[in-house]
Amino acid sequence: MEPVPELSRRVTALIEEIFPPADAPRIRELIGEFHWSLGLALDDRIHLDILEICGGQAERARELVELAKID
C-alpha cells in the first residue's frame, strides 16, 4: 500500500480558517483519508472542494469524504 501524502499548505490553511483550533487536527485527519492515486493535484482540488462545500460543519465534511471515496 502506498503512503498517503501530506495535505497541501492550501488545504491546511483552509481547515485552520474555517474550523475551530480544537477541531482542526480531526478535520485534517478526516480530509487526509481521501487519496486518489491519479495525482496530488487531484487530491488537492477535491480536498479544497470538500472544505468549501462543508461550510465548516465537521459532519458534512465526513459525509463528503465518504462520497468522494465512493465516486
PyMOL Python script that loads the backbone (N, CA, C, O; Angstrom):
from pymol import cmd

cmd.read_pdbstr("""\
ATOM      1  N   MET A   1       0.840  -1.190   0.000  1.00  0.00           N
ATOM      2  CA  MET A   1       0.000   0.000   0.000  1.00  0.00           C
ATOM      3  C   MET A   1       0.882   1.248   0.000  1.00  0.00           C
ATOM      4  O   MET A   1       1.859   1.335   0.744  1.00  0.00           O
ATOM      5  N   GLU A   2       0.520   2.206  -0.844  1.00  0.00           N
ATOM      6  CA  GLU A   2       1.249   3.468  -0.948  1.00  0.00           C
ATOM      7  C   GLU A   2       1.005   4.352   0.267  1.00  0.00           C
ATOM      8  O   GLU A   2      -0.113   4.394   0.781  1.00  0.00           O
ATOM      9  N   PRO A   3       2.036   5.062   0.740  1.00  0.00           N
ATOM     10  CA  PRO A   3       1.790   6.012   1.832  1.00  0.00           C
ATOM     11  C   PRO A   3       0.927   7.172   1.334  1.00  0.00           C
ATOM     12  O   PRO A   3       1.052   7.606   0.189  1.00  0.00           O
ATOM     13  N   VAL A   4       0.066   7.659   2.194  1.00  0.00           N
ATOM     14  CA  VAL A   4      -0.801   8.777   1.828  1.00  0.00           C
ATOM     15  C   VAL A   4      -0.005  10.067   1.982  1.00  0.00           C
ATOM     16  O   VAL A   4       0.595  10.303   3.030  1.00  0.00           O
ATOM     17  N   PRO A   5       0.005  10.908   0.941  1.00  0.00           N
ATOM     18  CA  PRO A   5       0.762  12.165   1.021  1.00  0.00           C
ATOM     19  C   PRO A   5       0.150  13.127   2.038  1.00  0.00           C
ATOM     20  O   PRO A   5      -1.028  13.034   2.381  1.00  0.00           O
ATOM     21  N   GLU A   6       0.973  14.038   2.501  1.00  0.00           N
ATOM     22  CA  GLU A   6       0.508  15.062   3.435  1.00  0.00           C
ATOM     23  C   GLU A   6      -0.424  16.028   2.714  1.00  0.00           C
ATOM     24  O   GLU A   6      -0.379  16.163   1.491  1.00  0.00           O
ATOM     25  N   LEU A   7      -1.256  16.685   3.484  1.00  0.00           N
ATOM     26  CA  LEU A   7      -2.142  17.697   2.913  1.00  0.00           C
ATOM     27  C   LEU A   7      -1.325  18.900   2.463  1.00  0.00           C
ATOM     28  O   LEU A   7      -0.288  19.219   3.046  1.00  0.00           O
ATOM     29  N   SER A   8      -1.807  19.557   1.421  1.00  0.00           N
ATOM     30  CA  SER A   8      -1.110  20.744   0.931  1.00  0.00           C
ATOM     31  C   SER A   8      -1.253  21.895   1.921  1.00  0.00           C
ATOM     32  O   SER A   8      -2.099  21.869   2.815  1.00  0.00           O
ATOM     33  N   ARG A   9      -0.422  22.882   1.744  1.00  0.00           N
ATOM     34  CA  ARG A   9      -0.498  24.081   2.596  1.00  0.00           C
ATOM     35  C   ARG A   9      -1.841  24.789   2.425  1.00  0.00           C
ATOM     36  O   ARG A   9      -2.412  25.307   3.385  1.00  0.00           O
ATOM     37  N   ARG A  10      -2.335  24.802   1.186  1.00  0.00           N
ATOM     38  CA  ARG A  10      -3.627  25.454   0.922  1.00  0.00           C
ATOM     39  C   ARG A  10      -4.749  24.768   1.688  1.00  0.00           C
ATOM     40  O   ARG A  10      -5.605  25.431   2.273  1.00  0.00           O
ATOM     41  N   VAL A  11      -4.742  23.436   1.681  1.00  0.00           N
ATOM     42  CA  VAL A  11      -5.778  22.681   2.378  1.00  0.00           C
ATOM     43  C   VAL A  11      -5.664  22.904   3.883  1.00  0.00           C
ATOM     44  O   VAL A  11      -6.663  23.152   4.559  1.00  0.00           O
ATOM     45  N   THR A  12      -4.454  22.814   4.397  1.00  0.00           N
ATOM     46  CA  THR A  12      -4.229  23.017   5.828  1.00  0.00           C
ATOM     47  C   THR A  12      -4.662  24.427   6.253  1.00  0.00           C
ATOM     48  O   THR A  12      -5.286  24.597   7.301  1.00  0.00           O
ATOM     49  N   ALA A  13      -4.335  25.421   5.447  1.00  0.00           N
ATOM     50  CA  ALA A  13      -4.712  26.807   5.769  1.00  0.00           C
ATOM     51  C   ALA A  13      -6.228  26.974   5.773  1.00  0.00           C
ATOM     52  O   ALA A  13      -6.774  27.659   6.637  1.00  0.00           O
ATOM     53  N   LEU A  14      -6.906  26.355   4.819  1.00  0.00           N
ATOM     54  CA  LEU A  14      -8.360  26.475   4.763  1.00  0.00           C
ATOM     55  C   LEU A  14      -9.010  25.787   5.957  1.00  0.00           C
ATOM     56  O   LEU A  14      -9.983  26.298   6.512  1.00  0.00           O
ATOM     57  N   ILE A  15      -8.485  24.641   6.354  1.00  0.00           N
ATOM     58  CA  ILE A  15      -9.001  23.954   7.547  1.00  0.00           C
ATOM     59  C   ILE A  15      -8.878  24.875   8.754  1.00  0.00           C
ATOM     60  O   ILE A  15      -9.825  25.019   9.527  1.00  0.00           O
ATOM     61  N   GLU A  16      -7.723  25.494   8.916  1.00  0.00           N
ATOM     62  CA  GLU A  16      -7.497  26.388  10.057  1.00  0.00           C
ATOM     63  C   GLU A  16      -8.381  27.633   9.993  1.00  0.00           C
ATOM     64  O   GLU A  16      -8.723  28.218  11.021  1.00  0.00           O
ATOM     65  N   GLU A  17      -8.744  28.027   8.782  1.00  0.00           N
ATOM     66  CA  GLU A  17      -9.584  29.208   8.609  1.00  0.00           C
ATOM     67  C   GLU A  17     -11.046  28.928   8.958  1.00  0.00           C
ATOM     68  O   GLU A  17     -11.706  29.781   9.551  1.00  0.00           O
ATOM     69  N   ILE A  18     -11.560  27.758   8.603  1.00  0.00           N
ATOM     70  CA  ILE A  18     -12.998  27.531   8.759  1.00  0.00           C
ATOM     71  C   ILE A  18     -13.391  26.673   9.961  1.00  0.00           C
ATOM     72  O   ILE A  18     -14.569  26.611  10.311  1.00  0.00           O
ATOM     73  N   PHE A  19     -12.420  26.009  10.598  1.00  0.00           N
ATOM     74  CA  PHE A  19     -12.734  25.179  11.761  1.00  0.00           C
ATOM     75  C   PHE A  19     -12.049  25.725  13.005  1.00  0.00           C
ATOM     76  O   PHE A  19     -10.965  26.302  12.915  1.00  0.00           O
ATOM     77  N   PRO A  20     -12.671  25.549  14.160  1.00  0.00           N
ATOM     78  CA  PRO A  20     -12.028  25.963  15.411  1.00  0.00           C
ATOM     79  C   PRO A  20     -10.732  25.186  15.625  1.00  0.00           C
ATOM     80  O   PRO A  20     -10.616  24.047  15.172  1.00  0.00           O
ATOM     81  N   PRO A  21      -9.756  25.785  16.311  1.00  0.00           N
ATOM     82  CA  PRO A  21      -8.468  25.123  16.531  1.00  0.00           C
ATOM     83  C   PRO A  21      -8.590  23.722  17.158  1.00  0.00           C
ATOM     84  O   PRO A  21      -7.806  22.828  16.837  1.00  0.00           O
ATOM     85  N   ALA A  22      -9.553  23.539  18.033  1.00  0.00           N
ATOM     86  CA  ALA A  22      -9.722  22.233  18.682  1.00  0.00           C
ATOM     87  C   ALA A  22     -10.161  21.154  17.687  1.00  0.00           C
ATOM     88  O   ALA A  22      -9.881  19.972  17.890  1.00  0.00           O
ATOM     89  N   ASP A  23     -10.851  21.559  16.608  1.00  0.00           N
ATOM     90  CA  ASP A  23     -11.343  20.595  15.611  1.00  0.00           C
ATOM     91  C   ASP A  23     -10.364  20.359  14.469  1.00  0.00           C
ATOM     92  O   ASP A  23     -10.464  19.347  13.775  1.00  0.00           O
ATOM     93  N   ALA A  24      -9.432  21.260  14.265  1.00  0.00           N
ATOM     94  CA  ALA A  24      -8.545  21.198  13.099  1.00  0.00           C
ATOM     95  C   ALA A  24      -7.789  19.874  12.959  1.00  0.00           C
ATOM     96  O   ALA A  24      -7.746  19.335  11.853  1.00  0.00           O
ATOM     97  N   PRO A  25      -7.191  19.319  14.021  1.00  0.00           N
ATOM     98  CA  PRO A  25      -6.473  18.046  13.845  1.00  0.00           C
ATOM     99  C   PRO A  25      -7.382  16.911  13.356  1.00  0.00           C
ATOM    100  O   PRO A  25      -6.988  16.106  12.513  1.00  0.00           O
ATOM    101  N   ARG A  26      -8.595  16.863  13.896  1.00  0.00           N
ATOM    102  CA  ARG A  26      -9.528  15.809  13.480  1.00  0.00           C
ATOM    103  C   ARG A  26      -9.946  16.007  12.022  1.00  0.00           C
ATOM    104  O   ARG A  26     -10.080  15.033  11.281  1.00  0.00           O
ATOM    105  N   ILE A  27     -10.149  17.235  11.614  1.00  0.00           N
ATOM    106  CA  ILE A  27     -10.552  17.519  10.238  1.00  0.00           C
ATOM    107  C   ILE A  27      -9.397  17.220   9.274  1.00  0.00           C
ATOM    108  O   ILE A  27      -9.622  16.692   8.185  1.00  0.00           O
ATOM    109  N   ARG A  28      -8.167  17.553   9.668  1.00  0.00           N
ATOM    110  CA  ARG A  28      -7.009  17.225   8.815  1.00  0.00           C
ATOM    111  C   ARG A  28      -6.937  15.718   8.593  1.00  0.00           C
ATOM    112  O   ARG A  28      -6.713  15.259   7.473  1.00  0.00           O
ATOM    113  N   GLU A  29      -7.124  14.961   9.655  1.00  0.00           N
ATOM    114  CA  GLU A  29      -7.093  13.502   9.552  1.00  0.00           C
ATOM    115  C   GLU A  29      -8.223  13.001   8.645  1.00  0.00           C
ATOM    116  O   GLU A  29      -8.009  12.135   7.796  1.00  0.00           O
ATOM    117  N   LEU A  30      -9.408  13.545   8.832  1.00  0.00           N
ATOM    118  CA  LEU A  30     -10.558  13.152   8.039  1.00  0.00           C
ATOM    119  C   LEU A  30     -10.338  13.441   6.560  1.00  0.00           C
ATOM    120  O   LEU A  30     -10.546  12.565   5.721  1.00  0.00           O
ATOM    121  N   ILE A  31      -9.923  14.649   6.238  1.00  0.00           N
ATOM    122  CA  ILE A  31      -9.692  15.035   4.838  1.00  0.00           C
ATOM    123  C   ILE A  31      -8.582  14.177   4.233  1.00  0.00           C
ATOM    124  O   ILE A  31      -8.650  13.802   3.063  1.00  0.00           O
ATOM    125  N   GLY A  32      -7.575  13.874   5.025  1.00  0.00           N
ATOM    126  CA  GLY A  32      -6.466  13.045   4.549  1.00  0.00           C
ATOM    127  C   GLY A  32      -6.856  11.612   4.231  1.00  0.00           C
ATOM    128  O   GLY A  32      -6.091  10.894   3.587  1.00  0.00           O
ATOM    129  N   GLU A  33      -8.039  11.182   4.674  1.00  0.00           N
ATOM    130  CA  GLU A  33      -8.498   9.832   4.358  1.00  0.00           C
ATOM    131  C   GLU A  33      -8.778   9.661   2.875  1.00  0.00           C
ATOM    132  O   GLU A  33      -8.759   8.542   2.362  1.00  0.00           O
ATOM    133  N   PHE A  34      -9.041  10.779   2.177  1.00  0.00           N
ATOM    134  CA  PHE A  34      -9.272  10.682   0.735  1.00  0.00           C
ATOM    135  C   PHE A  34      -7.958  10.894   0.009  1.00  0.00           C
ATOM    136  O   PHE A  34      -7.325  11.942   0.129  1.00  0.00           O
ATOM    137  N   HIS A  35      -7.564   9.890  -0.740  1.00  0.00           N
ATOM    138  CA  HIS A  35      -6.357   9.984  -1.569  1.00  0.00           C
ATOM    139  C   HIS A  35      -6.636   9.230  -2.856  1.00  0.00           C
ATOM    140  O   HIS A  35      -7.076   8.080  -2.846  1.00  0.00           O
ATOM    141  N   TRP A  36      -6.376   9.894  -3.945  1.00  0.00           N
ATOM    142  CA  TRP A  36      -6.599   9.301  -5.256  1.00  0.00           C
ATOM    143  C   TRP A  36      -5.243   9.071  -5.896  1.00  0.00           C
ATOM    144  O   TRP A  36      -4.438   9.997  -5.992  1.00  0.00           O
ATOM    145  N   SER A  37      -4.989   7.878  -6.323  1.00  0.00           N
ATOM    146  CA  SER A  37      -3.673   7.529  -6.862  1.00  0.00           C
ATOM    147  C   SER A  37      -3.367   8.227  -8.187  1.00  0.00           C
ATOM    148  O   SER A  37      -2.249   8.115  -8.690  1.00  0.00           O
ATOM    149  N   LEU A  38      -4.319   8.934  -8.753  1.00  0.00           N
ATOM    150  CA  LEU A  38      -4.088   9.611 -10.032  1.00  0.00           C
ATOM    151  C   LEU A  38      -3.231  10.865  -9.911  1.00  0.00           C
ATOM    152  O   LEU A  38      -2.716  11.359 -10.914  1.00  0.00           O
ATOM    153  N   GLY A  39      -3.074  11.379  -8.711  1.00  0.00           N
ATOM    154  CA  GLY A  39      -2.184  12.522  -8.568  1.00  0.00           C
ATOM    155  C   GLY A  39      -2.534  13.457  -7.441  1.00  0.00           C
ATOM    156  O   GLY A  39      -3.691  13.595  -7.045  1.00  0.00           O
ATOM    157  N   LEU A  40      -1.496  14.097  -6.937  1.00  0.00           N
ATOM    158  CA  LEU A  40      -1.652  15.017  -5.816  1.00  0.00           C
ATOM    159  C   LEU A  40      -2.497  16.233  -6.169  1.00  0.00           C
ATOM    160  O   LEU A  40      -3.220  16.751  -5.318  1.00  0.00           O
ATOM    161  N   ALA A  41      -2.414  16.694  -7.415  1.00  0.00           N
ATOM    162  CA  ALA A  41      -3.189  17.872  -7.812  1.00  0.00           C
ATOM    163  C   ALA A  41      -4.680  17.573  -7.715  1.00  0.00           C
ATOM    164  O   ALA A  41      -5.464  18.437  -7.323  1.00  0.00           O
ATOM    165  N   LEU A  42      -5.070  16.360  -8.070  1.00  0.00           N
ATOM    166  CA  LEU A  42      -6.481  15.980  -7.954  1.00  0.00           C
ATOM    167  C   LEU A  42      -6.898  15.883  -6.490  1.00  0.00           C
ATOM    168  O   LEU A  42      -7.983  16.334  -6.122  1.00  0.00           O
ATOM    169  N   ASP A  43      -6.048  15.301  -5.661  1.00  0.00           N
ATOM    170  CA  ASP A  43      -6.334  15.243  -4.224  1.00  0.00           C
ATOM    171  C   ASP A  43      -6.565  16.645  -3.686  1.00  0.00           C
ATOM    172  O   ASP A  43      -7.548  16.901  -2.991  1.00  0.00           O
ATOM    173  N   ASP A  44      -5.662  17.540  -4.010  1.00  0.00           N
ATOM    174  CA  ASP A  44      -5.737  18.914  -3.509  1.00  0.00           C
ATOM    175  C   ASP A  44      -7.052  19.566  -3.921  1.00  0.00           C
ATOM    176  O   ASP A  44      -7.725  20.184  -3.096  1.00  0.00           O
ATOM    177  N   ARG A  45      -7.414  19.433  -5.176  1.00  0.00           N
ATOM    178  CA  ARG A  45      -8.648  20.044  -5.670  1.00  0.00           C
ATOM    179  C   ARG A  45      -9.870  19.472  -4.958  1.00  0.00           C
ATOM    180  O   ARG A  45     -10.775  20.213  -4.575  1.00  0.00           O
ATOM    181  N   ILE A  46      -9.893  18.162  -4.783  1.00  0.00           N
ATOM    182  CA  ILE A  46     -11.029  17.519  -4.120  1.00  0.00           C
ATOM    183  C   ILE A  46     -11.067  17.897  -2.641  1.00  0.00           C
ATOM    184  O   ILE A  46     -12.141  18.158  -2.099  1.00  0.00           O
ATOM    185  N   HIS A  47      -9.914  17.930  -1.987  1.00  0.00           N
ATOM    186  CA  HIS A  47      -9.866  18.347  -0.583  1.00  0.00           C
ATOM    187  C   HIS A  47     -10.424  19.762  -0.427  1.00  0.00           C
ATOM    188  O   HIS A  47     -11.231  20.021   0.466  1.00  0.00           O
ATOM    189  N   LEU A  48      -9.994  20.667  -1.290  1.00  0.00           N
ATOM    190  CA  LEU A  48     -10.465  22.051  -1.223  1.00  0.00           C
ATOM    191  C   LEU A  48     -11.967  22.139  -1.484  1.00  0.00           C
ATOM    192  O   LEU A  48     -12.675  22.900  -0.825  1.00  0.00           O
ATOM    193  N   ASP A  49     -12.442  21.359  -2.443  1.00  0.00           N
ATOM    194  CA  ASP A  49     -13.877  21.347  -2.737  1.00  0.00           C
ATOM    195  C   ASP A  49     -14.675  20.860  -1.530  1.00  0.00           C
ATOM    196  O   ASP A  49     -15.686  21.463  -1.169  1.00  0.00           O
ATOM    197  N   ILE A  50     -14.231  19.791  -0.918  1.00  0.00           N
ATOM    198  CA  ILE A  50     -14.912  19.254   0.270  1.00  0.00           C
ATOM    199  C   ILE A  50     -14.993  20.322   1.352  1.00  0.00           C
ATOM    200  O   ILE A  50     -16.046  20.534   1.954  1.00  0.00           O
ATOM    201  N   LEU A  51     -13.876  20.989   1.590  1.00  0.00           N
ATOM    202  CA  LEU A  51     -13.850  22.003   2.644  1.00  0.00           C
ATOM    203  C   LEU A  51     -14.757  23.182   2.330  1.00  0.00           C
ATOM    204  O   LEU A  51     -15.409  23.718   3.227  1.00  0.00           O
ATOM    205  N   GLU A  52     -14.806  23.588   1.083  1.00  0.00           N
ATOM    206  CA  GLU A  52     -15.663  24.719   0.731  1.00  0.00           C
ATOM    207  C   GLU A  52     -17.136  24.339   0.800  1.00  0.00           C
ATOM    208  O   GLU A  52     -17.958  25.150   1.225  1.00  0.00           O
ATOM    209  N   ILE A  53     -17.483  23.131   0.392  1.00  0.00           N
ATOM    210  CA  ILE A  53     -18.880  22.704   0.384  1.00  0.00           C
ATOM    211  C   ILE A  53     -19.397  22.429   1.797  1.00  0.00           C
ATOM    212  O   ILE A  53     -20.573  22.659   2.079  1.00  0.00           O
ATOM    213  N   CYS A  54     -18.533  21.944   2.681  1.00  0.00           N
ATOM    214  CA  CYS A  54     -18.993  21.532   4.016  1.00  0.00           C
ATOM    215  C   CYS A  54     -19.433  22.711   4.882  1.00  0.00           C
ATOM    216  O   CYS A  54     -20.150  22.513   5.863  1.00  0.00           O
ATOM    217  N   GLY A  55     -19.026  23.909   4.547  1.00  0.00           N
ATOM    218  CA  GLY A  55     -19.468  25.080   5.292  1.00  0.00           C
ATOM    219  C   GLY A  55     -19.050  25.090   6.755  1.00  0.00           C
ATOM    220  O   GLY A  55     -19.755  25.638   7.602  1.00  0.00           O
ATOM    221  N   GLY A  56     -17.913  24.490   7.052  1.00  0.00           N
ATOM    222  CA  GLY A  56     -17.420  24.493   8.431  1.00  0.00           C
ATOM    223  C   GLY A  56     -18.101  23.482   9.328  1.00  0.00           C
ATOM    224  O   GLY A  56     -17.945  23.535  10.548  1.00  0.00           O
ATOM    225  N   GLN A  57     -18.857  22.558   8.743  1.00  0.00           N
ATOM    226  CA  GLN A  57     -19.555  21.534   9.519  1.00  0.00           C
ATOM    227  C   GLN A  57     -18.786  20.218   9.419  1.00  0.00           C
ATOM    228  O   GLN A  57     -18.670  19.641   8.337  1.00  0.00           O
ATOM    229  N   ALA A  58     -18.265  19.751  10.539  1.00  0.00           N
ATOM    230  CA  ALA A  58     -17.447  18.539  10.558  1.00  0.00           C
ATOM    231  C   ALA A  58     -18.202  17.326  10.031  1.00  0.00           C
ATOM    232  O   ALA A  58     -17.644  16.530   9.276  1.00  0.00           O
ATOM    233  N   GLU A  59     -19.450  17.180  10.419  1.00  0.00           N
ATOM    234  CA  GLU A  59     -20.229  16.022   9.969  1.00  0.00           C
ATOM    235  C   GLU A  59     -20.434  16.049   8.460  1.00  0.00           C
ATOM    236  O   GLU A  59     -20.370  15.011   7.801  1.00  0.00           O
ATOM    237  N   ARG A  60     -20.678  17.224   7.922  1.00  0.00           N
ATOM    238  CA  ARG A  60     -20.830  17.349   6.466  1.00  0.00           C
ATOM    239  C   ARG A  60     -19.514  17.030   5.767  1.00  0.00           C
ATOM    240  O   ARG A  60     -19.523  16.404   4.707  1.00  0.00           O
ATOM    241  N   ALA A  61     -18.397  17.442   6.327  1.00  0.00           N
ATOM    242  CA  ALA A  61     -17.089  17.119   5.754  1.00  0.00           C
ATOM    243  C   ALA A  61     -16.898  15.605   5.723  1.00  0.00           C
ATOM    244  O   ALA A  61     -16.409  15.060   4.733  1.00  0.00           O
ATOM    245  N   ARG A  62     -17.280  14.925   6.802  1.00  0.00           N
ATOM    246  CA  ARG A  62     -17.162  13.470   6.848  1.00  0.00           C
ATOM    247  C   ARG A  62     -18.008  12.823   5.758  1.00  0.00           C
ATOM    248  O   ARG A  62     -17.549  11.906   5.078  1.00  0.00           O
ATOM    249  N   GLU A  63     -19.236  13.294   5.591  1.00  0.00           N
ATOM    250  CA  GLU A  63     -20.126  12.761   4.552  1.00  0.00           C
ATOM    251  C   GLU A  63     -19.514  12.952   3.160  1.00  0.00           C
ATOM    252  O   GLU A  63     -19.552  12.046   2.328  1.00  0.00           O
ATOM    253  N   LEU A  64     -18.957  14.131   2.921  1.00  0.00           N
ATOM    254  CA  LEU A  64     -18.372  14.422   1.610  1.00  0.00           C
ATOM    255  C   LEU A  64     -17.130  13.579   1.336  1.00  0.00           C
ATOM    256  O   LEU A  64     -16.905  13.157   0.201  1.00  0.00           O
ATOM    257  N   VAL A  65     -16.327  13.331   2.364  1.00  0.00           N
ATOM    258  CA  VAL A  65     -15.158  12.458   2.188  1.00  0.00           C
ATOM    259  C   VAL A  65     -15.627  11.050   1.820  1.00  0.00           C
ATOM    260  O   VAL A  65     -15.070  10.420   0.921  1.00  0.00           O
ATOM    261  N   GLU A  66     -16.645  10.566   2.512  1.00  0.00           N
ATOM    262  CA  GLU A  66     -17.168   9.230   2.213  1.00  0.00           C
ATOM    263  C   GLU A  66     -17.713   9.163   0.784  1.00  0.00           C
ATOM    264  O   GLU A  66     -17.493   8.174   0.085  1.00  0.00           O
ATOM    265  N   LEU A  67     -18.414  10.197   0.351  1.00  0.00           N
ATOM    266  CA  LEU A  67     -18.912  10.249  -1.030  1.00  0.00           C
ATOM    267  C   LEU A  67     -17.760  10.256  -2.032  1.00  0.00           C
ATOM    268  O   LEU A  67     -17.820   9.578  -3.057  1.00  0.00           O
ATOM    269  N   ALA A  68     -16.723  11.015  -1.738  1.00  0.00           N
ATOM    270  CA  ALA A  68     -15.570  11.092  -2.638  1.00  0.00           C
ATOM    271  C   ALA A  68     -14.891   9.724  -2.766  1.00  0.00           C
ATOM    272  O   ALA A  68     -14.415   9.370  -3.844  1.00  0.00           O
ATOM    273  N   LYS A  69     -14.847   8.974  -1.700  1.00  0.00           N
ATOM    274  CA  LYS A  69     -14.230   7.646  -1.737  1.00  0.00           C
ATOM    275  C   LYS A  69     -15.019   6.695  -2.648  1.00  0.00           C
ATOM    276  O   LYS A  69     -14.439   5.830  -3.305  1.00  0.00           O
ATOM    277  N   ILE A  70     -16.336   6.865  -2.677  1.00  0.00           N
ATOM    278  CA  ILE A  70     -17.196   6.003  -3.490  1.00  0.00           C
ATOM    279  C   ILE A  70     -17.136   6.414  -4.950  1.00  0.00           C
ATOM    280  O   ILE A  70     -17.058   5.568  -5.841  1.00  0.00           O
ATOM    281  N   ASP A  71     -17.171   7.713  -5.187  1.00  0.00           N
ATOM    282  CA  ASP A  71     -17.250   8.252  -6.549  1.00  0.00           C
ATOM    283  C   ASP A  71     -15.952   8.080  -7.214  1.00  0.00           C
ATOM    284  O   ASP A  71     -15.796   8.466  -8.373  1.00  0.00           O
TER     285      ASP A  71
END
""", "prot")
cmd.dss("prot")
cmd.show_as("cartoon", "prot")
cmd.util.cbc("prot")
cmd.orient("prot")
